[in-house]
Amino acid sequence: MTNAPDPADEHHPPPPAQWTPPPTAPWPDTGPLARPRTIKIASILWICLGVILILGMLAQLGQPYSVTLNPLVPPILIGVGIAFIVLATRMRAGSTGARTALTVLGAILLLGLWTALLIIPAMALQARPSSRAWFHAVNQHRQTYRP
């Protein structure tokens, strides 16, 4: 029996002696990838809109004479409210796809005045230069450290 090196070890070098685990999230609150305040506020506005939609439509479902003509409207808007909450949390994590989806859904829902009070500031905040730079930095970070 010889002490020949195992060929499988050639493809997987040993970890360095001072190995540290990767950060728990790609967006630490300090340093170049710090989440800007505009994203924090925009995500809160989107989440508030989602909660308002869900609660408003749940209240509609309990009414015998609903103002909505189509009985499918409340369940659809409840789904949109849930989508706002999910997409806002993904946008907060740096997802540009979620940011785009929120912008499109928000533009569709701009028909009502009360929704515009939340949608327009959220869209403006996530389009600010500091927000765009942060999304770009997060995406660059993810591509650099993609396994």
N, C-alpha and C positions, 0 to 999 in steps of 0.2 A: 504494500500500500504506500502510495506516495503522497506527499503534501502539496499536490498540485492545486492551484486556486480554482475555485468553483466558477464556471463560466457565468452563472447567474449573478455573481457578485460584481462582475465587470460593468453591468448595466446600472447597478444601484450602488453608487459610492456611499460609504458610511457618512452619517451626519457629522457636521463639524462639532468640535468639542464644546463650544459655547453656543449650542443651538437654543434658540428661543422660539416659542410657539408663535404662529401668525396672530395678528390682532384679531379680536373677536368680530370687529366690523370694519369694512373698508372706509368708513367715514368717521375718524376720531373727531372729537370736539375741539382738538387743537391741531395746529400745524397746517400744512397746505391743503388738506382735505376737510377742513372744518366746515360744517354745514352753515351756510349763511343764514342770518336772521330772516331774510326774505322767504327762504324755503320753509323755515319753521312756521312763520305766520301763514303762508299760503296753504300749507298742509293742514293747519288748524282750521282755516276757513273752509277748505274742502270737506273736512270731517264734520264740521258744524252743519254744512249744507246737507250732507248725507244723513245725519241724525234728524235734522228738521224734516227732510223728505220722508224718512221712515216713520217718524212719529205722526206727521200730518196724514200720511196715507193710512196708517193703522187706525187713526181716529175716524177717517172717512169710511173705513170698512164697517165700523159699528153703527153708522147712521142709516136709518131706514130709507130716507130720501136723500141720497147723495147728490151733490152738485155735479158730479161727473156723469156724463151720459153713458159712457161705456164702462161696464163692470171690469174690464181688463186694465183700465188705467191705474187704479191703486196698486195692484200687484207689480205692474211694470215699473212704476215709480219707486216702489219699495226696493226692487232689484237695482234700479239706478242709484238709489241711496246707498245700498250696500257696495255697489261698484265704486262710488265716490270714496267711501271709507277705505276700501282695499287699495284703490289706486293712489290715494293720498299717502298711505303708509309706504307703498312702494316708491312713490316719488320722493318721499322723505329719505329713503335709502339710496337715492341717486338714479332711479330708473328714468331714462329719457322717454321710453315708450309709455310709461305711466303718465308722465308729464304731457305728452302729446294726446293721449286718450282723455285726460282730464280737460284739456283745452277743447277738444272736439265735443265731448259731452256737455261741457259748460256752454259752448256756443249754441248747442241745440236747445238747452234749457234757458237761454237768455230771453225767452218769451215773456216771463213774468217779472214784475218789478222787484218783488222780494228776493227772488233768486239772483237778480242782477246785483243787488247790494252785497252779495257774498262772492259771486263769480267774477265780476270785473276786477275787484282788488286782488283776488287770488291769481287771476291770469296775469295781471300787471306785475305782481311780485315775483312770480316764477319766470317772467321774461326779462327781469332786470339783469344788467351786465354781471353783477356778482353771482346771481343764480346761474346764469349761462356758463360762467367760468367754472363754477363748482361742479355742474353736471359734466363739463368737459374733463375736469381733473379726475372725477370719480371714474368716468369711463376709461381714461388713460390708465389709471391705477389698476382697474380690473383687467384690462388687456395686458398690462405688464406682468401682473402676478397671477394670470390664469393658469391653472394646473394643466 
